[in-house]
Amino acid sequence: MILGIIEHDRGALNSQSLEMLTLARQVAADEGVGVTAVLIGTISTHLADTLAAYGVSHAIIASHDRLNEYAPEAWAETVVQIASANAPKAIMATGTDRGNELLAHIAARLNLPMAANVTQVTVGDSYAITRVRWGGSLFEEAKLHGKIKLLTVAPLVQPVSESPRGGVTIETFTPELDDKVFRVRVNSREAPEAGKISLAEARLVVGGGRGVGSADGFGLLDELAGLLGGAVGGSRVATNLGWRPHADQVGQTGTRIAPDLYIACGISGAIQHWVGCKGSKKILAINTDPEAPMMTKADYAVIGDLHKVLPALIAELKK
Ligand SMILES: Cc1cc2nc3c(=O)[nH]c(=O)nc-3n(C[C@H](O)[C@H](O)[C@H](O)COP(=O)(O)OP(=O)(O)OC[C@H]3O[C@@H](n4cnc5c(N)ncnc54)[C@H](O)[C@@H]3O)c2cc1C
């Protein structure tokens, strides 16, 4: 079997799990085995059932009263116990912060190599893989060895496709967990602002950089995003200067976005920012410098001071 670790937050599925399952299905077919989804935490079997549409015929729900919140070592230990009972050919996870962290713990426990952010796999004794490196600026071809192949799937690369199955056989697994695997765990949660659209999922993002000039300057961006039903993001300069919270940072060390339209205001387009926004279908850059990398890469560019361009745009939209 191929074990696919489903990323979810207290039962809410992360759509990148479906990207992972799409690649897992291909790997399973080439290996001549099936895909078993691993769901950690007490969740309704309804979630497991929905995975039938993505080629899953078997799901293992690891339930334990301490697994409902994320705890990387405890989750990893759980997957290791499932693996030792099932001898999978491969264990796959999402190439998100959480998926990469979890699989790295699993790799360390199993003393096996792991490949992060994989986009293509050709199975064999070792797997020939292609994976995203350097924040998406290059693809690397590599060989993945190990008795069990451990890999995460690069987010937002693999198009999701369905492959309906009759139904999912659900198995419950109760791991044995020592207190010491709960050294890192979620203690409390902070709810996002009510009504705030998540950057990663927004269909329109208005981003601001150093050119915005101040935290107050972001008022214009908030207004524009509000009118267009989008989210506001920022460059690392904007978050480092405290103009926006870190959660709003777009880029290599922030969130990767893939909206239909990204409006980049006063952002130069440094490579570390670009890798976070290049998944946007269209980019409109507003910048005083026509030579800024963001301006040369954008689909549309307005050369001008954002403090004049944005009020004009907002006034037009209000009409
Ligand atoms: C390891 C590492 C990780 C990093 N991760 C990230 C990351 O995740 N995200 C990220 O964004 N950066 C990241 N950075 C930082 C990155 O290298 C850049 O420094 C940063 O993106 C620059 O931010 P900026 O475009 O806002 O500022 P600047 O590069 O200073 O650009 C400001 C732009 O605003 C324009 N401008 C100025 N005034 C106006 C105006 N009135 N109207 C219109 N335009 C105006 C200027 O012409 C300029 O193009 C990282 C760097 C490192 C080393």
The ligand as an SDF file (V2000), in Angstrom:
LIG
                    3D

 53 58  0  0  0  0  0  0  0  0999 V2000
   16.2040   34.1610    3.4210 C   0  0  0  0  0  0  0  0  0  0  0  0
   15.2960   35.2820    2.9700 C   0  0  0  0  0  0  0  0  0  0  0  0
   13.9470   35.0630    2.9330 C   0  0  0  0  0  0  0  0  0  0  0  0
   13.1020   36.0970    2.5120 C   0  0  0  0  0  0  0  0  0  0  0  0
   11.7470   35.8560    2.4540 N   0  0  0  0  0  0  0  0  0  0  0  0
   10.9440   36.8170    1.9740 C   0  0  0  0  0  0  0  0  0  0  0  0
    9.5350   36.5840    1.8340 C   0  0  0  0  0  0  0  0  0  0  0  0
    8.9960   35.5270    2.1780 O   0  0  0  0  0  0  0  0  0  0  0  0
    8.7680   37.5760    1.3310 N   0  0  0  0  0  0  0  0  0  0  0  0
    9.2980   38.7810    0.9340 C   0  0  0  0  0  0  0  0  0  0  0  0
    8.5330   39.6560    0.4750 O   0  0  0  0  0  0  0  0  0  0  0  0
   10.6170   39.0240    1.0620 N   0  0  0  0  0  0  0  0  0  0  0  0
   11.4350   38.0880    1.5860 C   0  0  0  0  0  0  0  0  0  0  0  0
   12.7530   38.3610    1.7360 N   0  0  0  0  0  0  0  0  0  0  0  0
   13.2160   39.7580    1.5270 C   0  0  0  0  0  0  0  0  0  0  0  0
   13.4210   40.1090    0.0660 C   0  0  0  0  0  0  0  0  0  0  0  0
   14.7400   39.7580   -0.3210 O   0  0  0  0  0  0  0  0  0  0  0  0
   13.2480   41.6200   -0.1660 C   0  0  0  0  0  0  0  0  0  0  0  0
   14.1200   42.3200    0.6760 O   0  0  0  0  0  0  0  0  0  0  0  0
   11.8290   42.1240    0.0960 C   0  0  0  0  0  0  0  0  0  0  0  0
   10.8830   41.3210   -0.5860 O   0  0  0  0  0  0  0  0  0  0  0  0
   11.7080   43.5470   -0.3960 C   0  0  0  0  0  0  0  0  0  0  0  0
   10.4760   44.0700   -0.0180 O   0  0  0  0  0  0  0  0  0  0  0  0
    9.8080   45.2910   -0.8070 P   0  0  0  0  0  0  0  0  0  0  0  0
    9.6270   44.9000   -2.2260 O   0  0  0  0  0  0  0  0  0  0  0  0
    8.6380   45.7030   -0.0190 O   0  0  0  0  0  0  0  0  0  0  0  0
   10.9010   46.4260   -0.6280 O   0  0  0  0  0  0  0  0  0  0  0  0
   11.9140   47.0570   -1.6540 P   0  0  0  0  0  0  0  0  0  0  0  0
   12.7440   46.0250   -2.3160 O   0  0  0  0  0  0  0  0  0  0  0  0
   12.5980   48.1350   -0.9350 O   0  0  0  0  0  0  0  0  0  0  0  0
   10.9950   47.6650   -2.8050 O   0  0  0  0  0  0  0  0  0  0  0  0
   10.1090   48.7230   -2.6110 C   0  0  0  0  0  0  0  0  0  0  0  0
    9.5130   49.0590   -3.9720 C   0  0  0  0  0  0  0  0  0  0  0  0
    8.5290   50.0490   -3.7920 O   0  0  0  0  0  0  0  0  0  0  0  0
    8.6320   50.9600   -4.8670 C   0  0  0  0  0  0  0  0  0  0  0  0
    8.0510   52.2380   -4.3870 N   0  0  0  0  0  0  0  0  0  0  0  0
    8.5510   53.0940   -3.4860 C   0  0  0  0  0  0  0  0  0  0  0  0
    7.7030   54.1020   -3.2450 N   0  0  0  0  0  0  0  0  0  0  0  0
    6.6270   53.8610   -4.0320 C   0  0  0  0  0  0  0  0  0  0  0  0
    5.3970   54.5440   -4.2270 C   0  0  0  0  0  0  0  0  0  0  0  0
    5.0970   55.6730   -3.5460 N   0  0  0  0  0  0  0  0  0  0  0  0
    4.5270   54.0460   -5.1140 N   0  0  0  0  0  0  0  0  0  0  0  0
    4.7930   52.9110   -5.8130 C   0  0  0  0  0  0  0  0  0  0  0  0
    5.9490   52.2380   -5.6590 N   0  0  0  0  0  0  0  0  0  0  0  0
    6.8490   52.6910   -4.7730 C   0  0  0  0  0  0  0  0  0  0  0  0
   10.0960   51.0320   -5.1880 C   0  0  0  0  0  0  0  0  0  0  0  0
   10.3150   51.4890   -6.5260 O   0  0  0  0  0  0  0  0  0  0  0  0
   10.5180   49.5780   -4.9920 C   0  0  0  0  0  0  0  0  0  0  0  0
   10.4040   48.8430   -6.1980 O   0  0  0  0  0  0  0  0  0  0  0  0
   13.6210   37.3510    2.1440 C   0  0  0  0  0  0  0  0  0  0  0  0
   15.0060   37.5530    2.1800 C   0  0  0  0  0  0  0  0  0  0  0  0
   15.8420   36.5410    2.5970 C   0  0  0  0  0  0  0  0  0  0  0  0
   17.3100   36.7870    2.6230 C   0  0  0  0  0  0  0  0  0  0  0  0
  1  2  1  0
  2  3  1  0
  2 52  2  0
  3  4  2  0
  4  5  1  0
  4 50  1  0
  5  6  2  0
  6  7  1  0
  6 13  1  0
  7  8  2  0
  7  9  1  0
  9 10  1  0
 10 11  2  0
 10 12  1  0
 12 13  2  0
 13 14  1  0
 14 15  1  0
 14 50  1  0
 15 16  1  0
 16 17  1  0
 16 18  1  0
 18 19  1  0
 18 20  1  0
 20 21  1  0
 20 22  1  0
 22 23  1  0
 23 24  1  0
 24 25  2  0
 24 26  1  0
 24 27  1  0
 27 28  1  0
 28 29  2  0
 28 30  1  0
 28 31  1  0
 31 32  1  0
 32 33  1  0
 33 34  1  0
 33 48  1  0
 34 35  1  0
 35 36  1  0
 35 46  1  0
 36 37  1  0
 36 45  1  0
 37 38  2  0
 38 39  1  0
 39 40  1  0
 39 45  2  0
 40 41  1  0
 40 42  2  0
 42 43  1  0
 43 44  2  0
 44 45  1  0
 46 47  1  0
 46 48  1  0
 48 49  1  0
 50 51  2  0
 51 52  1  0
 52 53  1  0
M  END
$$$$
